[in-house]
């Protein structure tokens, strides 16, 4: 990885008139902004369906895409929708994402597009997609159709034969729900088509996309329904143990995530086939991918499902090198970033180094008047990705406003900041001048936004994931400011410098 920079900005946060960011013109404009600013990477959060909770890290499929990201304008251009059909709906237009209204309106127009597409030449292309992606798509579309028929009930509550995937019962549901399964498959075709178009557009601009993969899957997901033998379930498909993390400075009772744990022994017996398919899908979708909770591959925290807190969990040994040796053999060009934040033990560091993955350094975690942190830029290794903050952090401005006077004095002395309102750009400059090969900042920090622009506050409910950027906030003036810093810190894409040098020589 060459010395470079990037921005963290989820699709949902893009501006637009459809209640939520989409893969349309605003996404392309943002890619243009990245090119102008010399930002080589655009990082997003997980792009799978958010389920009923709208949590990007709790998807109902590791292979499917989020229908909410589909851009209606592209469907209008294809003749699948009309402008009037879109304008008459309530999209929840406002400064923040309105998930419920946007999703309801999106489903209305997608069903109109589906009915229209079946009568148009495009349907031949749609059917080809069905065939090409049938290995995961057929099960996922059936899962979605059944769940809708059962008013969103989790698959663990379905009748016994359906829970256990009895072949005759499945065939009966496929026949009866054929129209609905086709609809959900069609939606995935639209997502795939628009995503590929966006990725190609970004790549033409010299911008590479960084994805995000949660280590665990949601309990109520197509993945657990189709492959229950790969998870710690009892005979009634209820979890025996679930994922979490132990008590620490931030939580006296730990965190009980509730995700079902993997049966790593069974996965190893199958030569980690499920993970190979999962990583292969990610490699097609992104140029680079961040693995959330990487430490879980070295050792994971297991909590009995009956527990109310994570206090009584225990550490278990993960698949480690065995998994990644299989992945590397199957996908030798796969590029990953290991999220190794928090209390990281030696076995995690050894696994990351063996894999050759860069780790993460978050600048907001670096400053303490009480001890020297490994996140301080002068202590960061070259093979690492440094962030001013992540989706789980406050904005830099919001973070600074909460610091005590002693820690603020340390921050000022290290970054050169004089006033808190200047802190975002001083933190960006500090990260950019670090030895780390890649430096990334959330878009909120480039815009010097306060705490109300925070993306997520862990362990809280409501108000998360809703931030949206104002239209024209990513403007040429800001692009020039970032580009100037990128050039000064030697993070501007080298190809751009070479092109300019050639042109200059020719003029002479």
C-alpha positions in Angstrom: 0.0 0.0 0.0 1.5 3.4 -1.0 1.3 6.4 1.3 -2.3 7.7 0.8 -5.4 9.0 2.5 -9.1 8.4 2.6 -12.5 9.4 4.0 -15.1 7.5 6.0 -18.5 8.2 4.7 -21.4 5.8 4.6 -23.8 5.6 1.6 -26.7 6.5 3.9 -25.1 9.8 4.8 -25.0 11.2 1.2 -27.4 14.1 0.5 -30.4 13.7 -1.8 -34.2 13.9 -2.0 -35.1 10.3 -1.2 -34.8 10.3 2.6 -31.5 8.3 2.6 -28.3 8.4 0.6 -28.3 6.2 -2.6 -25.9 4.9 -5.2 -26.9 7.7 -7.6 -25.5 11.0 -8.8 -24.7 12.2 -5.3 -22.5 9.2 -4.8 -20.7 9.9 -8.1 -20.3 13.6 -7.1 -18.7 12.4 -3.8 -16.3 10.2 -5.8 -15.5 13.3 -7.9 -14.8 15.2 -4.6 -12.5 12.5 -3.5 -10.5 12.7 -6.7 -10.2 16.4 -6.5 -9.1 16.2 -2.9 -6.5 13.5 -3.6 -8.4 11.1 -1.3 -7.4 7.7 -2.7 -9.9 5.7 -0.6 -13.6 6.0 0.2 -14.6 3.8 3.2 -18.2 2.8 3.8 -19.9 0.8 6.6 -21.4 -2.7 5.8 -23.8 -2.5 2.9 -26.0 -5.5 3.7 -29.7 -5.3 4.4 -30.1 -3.6 7.8 -33.1 -5.8 8.9 -35.7 -4.4 11.3 -33.1 -2.5 13.4 -31.4 -0.6 10.6 -28.1 -1.6 12.2 -25.4 -2.0 9.5 -23.6 -4.5 11.7 -26.7 -6.7 12.1 -27.6 -7.8 8.6 -29.9 -10.6 7.5 -27.5 -11.8 4.9 -23.7 -11.6 4.4 -24.2 -11.8 0.6 -27.2 -9.5 -0.1 -27.2 -5.7 -0.6 -29.3 -3.1 1.1 -32.4 -2.2 -1.0 -32.5 1.2 0.7 -29.4 2.2 -1.3 -31.0 1.7 -4.7 -31.3 5.0 -6.6 -34.8 5.8 -8.0 -33.3 8.3 -10.6 -31.5 5.4 -12.3 -34.7 3.4 -12.5 -36.5 6.5 -14.0 -33.8 6.7 -16.7 -34.3 3.0 -17.4 -38.0 3.5 -17.9 -38.8 1.4 -14.9 -40.4 4.3 -13.0 -41.8 7.8 -13.6 -40.8 11.0 -11.9 -44.4 11.4 -10.7 -44.5 8.0 -9.1 -41.5 8.9 -7.0 -42.5 12.5 -6.2 -46.0 11.6 -4.8 -44.4 9.5 -2.0 -43.3 10.7 1.5 -39.6 9.9 1.7 -39.1 11.7 5.0 -37.1 14.5 3.5 -35.0 16.2 6.2 -31.5 16.7 7.5 -31.3 13.2 9.0 -32.1 9.7 7.6 -35.7 8.7 8.1 -35.3 4.9 7.8 -38.9 3.9 8.1 -40.4 6.4 5.6 -37.5 6.0 3.1 -37.8 2.2 3.3 -41.6 2.2 2.9 -41.4 4.5 -0.1 -38.5 2.6 -1.6 -40.5 -0.7 -1.4 -43.4 1.0 -3.2 -41.4 2.1 -6.2 -39.4 -1.1 -6.3 -42.5 -3.1 -6.7 -43.7 -0.8 -9.5 -40.3 -1.3 -11.2 -40.5 -5.1 -10.7 -43.9 -5.3 -12.4 -42.7 -3.1 -15.3 -39.4 -4.9 -15.7 -41.1 -8.3 -16.3 -42.6 -6.8 -19.5 -39.4 -5.3 -20.8 -36.2 -6.7 -22.5 -34.3 -6.0 -19.3 -35.9 -9.1 -17.8 -33.6 -11.4 -19.8 -30.6 -9.8 -18.0 -32.4 -10.1 -14.7 -33.0 -13.9 -15.2 -29.3 -14.3 -16.1 -28.4 -12.7 -12.8 -30.7 -15.1 -11.0 -28.8 -18.0 -12.5 -25.4 -16.6 -11.8 -26.1 -15.8 -8.2 -28.4 -18.8 -7.5 -26.1 -20.4 -4.9 -27.1 -17.7 -2.3 -29.8 -15.7 -4.0 -32.5 -18.5 -4.2 -32.3 -19.1 -0.4 -32.2 -15.5 0.5 -35.1 -14.5 -1.7 -37.2 -17.3 -0.2 -36.2 -16.4 3.3 -37.3 -12.8 2.7 -40.6 -13.9 1.1 -41.4 -16.2 4.0 -40.5 -13.7 6.7 -42.8 -11.1 5.1 -45.6 -13.6 5.0 -45.1 -14.2 8.7 -45.0 -10.5 9.5 -41.3 -10.3 10.2 -41.2 -13.2 12.7 -37.7 -14.7 13.2 -37.1 -18.0 11.5 -36.6 -19.7 14.8 -40.4 -19.3 15.4 -41.5 -20.8 12.1 -43.1 -24.2 12.0 -40.8 -27.2 12.6 -40.5 -28.4 9.0 -39.7 -24.9 7.8 -37.1 -24.3 10.5 -35.4 -27.6 9.7 -35.7 -26.9 5.9 -37.6 -30.0 5.0 -37.2 -30.4 1.2 -41.0 -30.9 0.5 -42.1 -28.0 2.6 -39.4 -25.7 1.0 -40.6 -26.7 -2.4 -44.2 -25.9 -1.4 -43.2 -22.4 -0.2 -41.1 -21.8 -3.3 -44.1 -22.7 -5.6 -46.6 -20.6 -3.6 -44.3 -17.6 -3.1 -42.7 -17.6 -6.5 -43.8 -14.0 -7.3 -42.4 -12.7 -4.0 -39.1 -14.6 -4.3 -38.7 -13.2 -7.8 -39.3 -9.7 -6.5 -36.6 -10.0 -3.8 -34.2 -11.5 -6.4 -35.0 -8.6 -8.7 -34.2 -6.1 -5.9 -30.8 -7.7 -5.5 -30.2 -7.5 -9.2 -30.9 -3.7 -9.0 -28.5 -3.4 -6.1 -25.8 -5.4 -7.7 -26.1 -3.5 -11.0 -26.0 0.0 -9.4 -23.2 -1.0 -7.0 -21.0 -2.3 -9.9 -21.7 0.9 -11.8 -20.7 3.0 -8.8 -17.6 1.0 -8.1 -16.5 1.3 -11.8 -17.1 5.0 -11.7 -15.1 5.4 -8.5 -12.2 3.3 -9.9 -12.2 5.4 -13.1 -11.7 8.5 -10.8 -8.8 6.7 -9.1 -10.8 6.2 -6.0 -10.8 2.8 -4.3 -13.7 1.5 -2.1 -13.1 0.1 1.4 -15.8 -2.1 2.7 -16.5 -3.4 6.2 -17.3 -7.0 7.3 -18.8 -7.7 10.7 -17.2 -10.9 12.1 -20.6 -12.3 13.3 -24.0 -12.6 11.7 -27.4 -11.8 13.1 -29.3 -14.5 14.9 -32.3 -14.0 12.7 -30.6 -14.1 9.3 -30.7 -16.2 6.1 -27.1 -17.3 6.9 -28.2 -19.0 10.2 -31.3 -20.5 8.6 -29.5 -22.1 5.7 -26.4 -23.2 7.7 -27.6 -23.9 11.3 -24.9 -26.6 11.6 -22.2 -24.0 11.4 -23.5 -22.2 14.6 -23.7 -23.1 18.2 -27.4 -24.0 18.2 -29.3 -26.6 20.1 -31.9 -29.0 18.6 -34.5 -26.3 18.7 -32.2 -23.8 16.8 -31.8 -21.7 19.9 -28.3 -20.4 20.6 -26.2 -22.2 23.2 -23.6 -19.5 23.6 -23.5 -16.0 22.2 -20.8 -13.4 21.4 -19.9 -10.5 23.5 -16.9 -8.8 25.3 -15.9 -8.9 29.0 -16.3 -6.1 31.5 -13.8 -3.2 31.1 -13.3 0.4 31.9 -16.2 1.4 29.7 -18.7 -1.2 30.9 -18.8 -2.9 34.3 -21.0 -5.8 33.0 -19.3 -6.1 29.6 -21.2 -6.1 26.3 -23.7 -8.9 25.4 -24.0 -8.8 21.6 -26.2 -11.8 21.3 -24.8 -13.1 17.9 -24.7 -16.8 17.7 -21.1 -18.2 17.8 -19.6 -20.3 15.1 -18.8 -24.0 15.4 -15.3 -23.5 14.2 -14.5 -27.2 14.3 -17.4 -27.9 11.9 -16.2 -25.1 9.6 -12.7 -26.4 9.6 -14.0 -29.9 8.6 -15.7 -28.2 5.6 -12.4 -26.4 4.8 -13.9 -23.1 5.7 -16.1 -23.2 2.6 -18.6 -20.7 3.9 -15.9 -18.1 4.7 -14.3 -18.6 1.3 -17.6 -17.7 -0.3 -18.1 -14.8 2.0 -14.6 -13.3 1.3 -15.0 -14.0 -2.4 -18.2 -11.9 -2.5 -16.4 -9.1 -0.6 -13.5 -9.1 -3.0 -15.9 -8.6 -5.9 -17.7 -5.7 -4.2 -14.8 -3.8 -2.7 -11.1 -3.0 -3.4 -10.2 -3.3 0.3 -12.1 -4.6 3.3 -11.9 -3.9 7.0 -12.6 -6.9 9.3 -14.5 -5.8 12.3 -13.5 -7.4 15.6 -10.4 -9.2 14.1 -9.4 -10.4 17.6 -12.3 -12.8 17.5 -10.3 -15.0 15.0 -7.5 -15.4 17.5 -9.7 -15.7 20.6 -13.4 -15.0 21.1 -15.5 -14.3 24.2 -18.3 -16.8 24.7 -21.3 -16.2 27.0 -24.0 -18.7 27.9 -27.2 -17.7 26.1 -29.1 -17.7 29.4 -26.9 -15.0 30.9 -28.3 -11.5 31.2 -24.9 -9.8 31.1 -21.4 -10.6 29.8 -19.8 -10.9 33.2 -19.6 -14.7 33.3 -18.2 -15.4 29.8 -15.0 -17.1 29.0 -12.3 -16.9 26.3 -12.1 -19.6 23.7 -9.4 -20.2 21.0 -10.4 -19.0 17.5 -9.5 -20.6 14.1 -6.5 -18.3 13.7 -3.9 -19.3 11.0 -5.9 -22.3 9.8 -8.7 -20.1 8.5 -6.6 -17.4 6.9 -4.2 -20.0 5.3 -7.3 -21.4 3.5 -8.5 -18.0 2.5 -5.1 -16.9 1.2 -4.8 -20.1 -0.9 -8.3 -19.5 -2.4 -8.0 -15.7 -2.7 -4.4 -14.7 -2.9 -5.1 -11.1 -3.9 -7.6 -10.4 -1.1 -6.8 -7.1 0.7 -7.9 -6.7 4.3 -7.5 -4.3 7.2 -7.7 -5.8 10.7 -9.7 -3.9 13.3 -7.6 -4.6 16.3 -8.8 -1.9 18.7 -9.2 -2.3 22.4 -7.3 -4.6 24.7 -5.3 -6.7 22.2 -3.3 -9.7 23.4 -0.1 -11.0 21.9 -1.8 -13.9 20.1 -3.9 -11.3 18.2 -0.9 -9.3 17.2 0.9 -12.4 16.1 -2.0 -13.5 13.9 -2.3 -10.1 12.3 1.4 -10.0 11.6 1.3 -13.5 10.2 -1.6 -12.6 7.9 0.3 -9.4 6.8 -2.8 -7.2 7.5 -2.4 -3.6 8.6 -4.0 -2.8 11.9 -5.9 0.3 13.0 -4.8 3.3 15.1 -7.4 5.8 16.3 -6.1 9.2 17.2 -8.8 10.0 19.7 -7.5 7.1 21.8 -4.0 8.4 21.9 -4.1 11.3 24.3 -3.9 10.8 28.0 -2.0 12.8 30.6 -1.5 9.6 32.6 0.3 7.2 30.2 1.9 7.0 26.8 -0.4 5.4 24.3 0.5 3.2 21.4 -1.9 5.2 19.3 0.3 8.3 19.5 1.4 9.0 15.9 5.1 8.9 16.6 4.6 5.3 18.0 2.5 4.1 15.1 4.0 1.6 12.6 4.2 2.3 8.9 2.0 -0.7 8.1 -1.1 0.6 9.8 -4.2 2.7 9.1 -4.6 5.7 11.3 -8.0 7.3 11.8 -9.0 10.5 13.6 -12.0 8.6 14.7 -14.4 5.8 13.6 -18.2 5.4 13.2 -18.3 4.6 17.0 -16.4 7.7 18.1 -17.7 11.2 18.7 -16.7 13.7 16.1 -13.3 15.3 16.9 -15.0 18.5 17.9 -17.5 16.7 20.1 -14.7 14.6 21.6 -12.6 17.7 22.4 -15.5 19.5 24.1 -15.8 16.5 26.6 -12.1 16.4 27.5 -11.0 17.4 31.0 -8.5 20.3 31.2 -5.5 18.1 31.8 -6.1 15.9 28.8 -7.0 18.9 26.6 -3.6 20.4 27.6 -1.9 17.3 26.3 -3.9 17.4 23.1 -3.0 21.0 22.5 0.7 20.5 23.2 0.9 17.5 20.8 -1.3 18.8 17.9 -0.7 22.5 18.1 -4.4 23.3 18.5 -5.1 26.5 20.2 -8.9 26.4 20.4 -11.3 23.5 20.5 -13.2 24.7 17.4 -9.9 24.1 15.4 -9.3 20.6 16.8 -10.8 18.6 13.9 -8.3 19.9 11.3 -5.4 19.8 13.8 -6.2 16.1 14.4 -6.4 15.5 10.6 -3.1 17.2 10.1 -1.5 15.1 13.0 -2.8 11.9 11.5 -1.7 12.8 8.0 1.9 13.5 9.1 2.1 10.1 10.9 4.3 7.3 9.4 1.2 5.2 8.7 0.7 4.3 5.1 -3.0 5.2 5.1 -4.7 8.0 7.0 -8.5 8.3 7.1 -10.9 10.8 8.6 -14.7 10.6 8.9 -16.4 13.2 6.7 -17.8 14.9 9.8 -14.2 15.8 10.8 -13.3 17.2 7.5 -16.4 19.4 8.0 -15.5 20.2 11.6 -18.9 19.2 12.8 -20.1 19.0 16.5 -21.3 16.0 18.5 -24.8 16.0 17.0 -23.2 14.8 13.7 -21.9 11.6 15.5 -22.7 8.4 13.5 -23.2 6.0 16.4 -23.0 5.9 20.2 -22.3 2.3 21.3 -24.8 0.7 23.7 -27.5 3.3 23.1 -30.8 3.0 21.2 -32.3 5.6 19.0 -30.7 8.5 17.0 -27.8 6.4 15.6 -26.8 6.0 12.0 -29.0 9.0 11.0 -26.4 11.7 10.1 -26.6 13.1 6.6 -24.2 15.5 4.9 -25.7 18.7 3.6 -25.9 19.3 -0.1 -22.8 21.0 -1.5 -20.8 20.5 1.8 -18.3 18.5 -0.2 -17.4 21.5 -2.3 -14.3 22.5 -4.4 -13.0 24.8 -1.6 -12.9 21.9 0.8 -11.4 19.6 -1.8 -8.6 22.1 -2.4 -7.9 22.4 1.3 -7.6 18.6 1.6 -5.5 18.3 -1.5 -3.1 20.9 -0.1 -2.7 18.8 3.0 -2.3 15.6 1.0 0.5 17.1 -1.1 2.3 18.5 2.0 2.0 15.1 3.7 3.0 13.2 0.5 -0.3 11.4 0.4 -1.6 12.8 -2.9 -2.0 10.0 -5.4 1.3 9.5 -7.2 -0.4 9.0 -10.6 -1.7 12.5 -10.4 1.7 14.0 -9.7 3.2 12.0 -12.6 0.5 13.1 -15.0 1.1 16.8 -14.1 4.8 16.4 -14.5 4.4 14.9 -18.0 2.0 17.7 -19.1 4.4 20.3 -17.8 7.3 18.8 -19.7 5.3 18.8 -22.9 4.4 22.4 -22.6 8.0 23.3 -22.2 
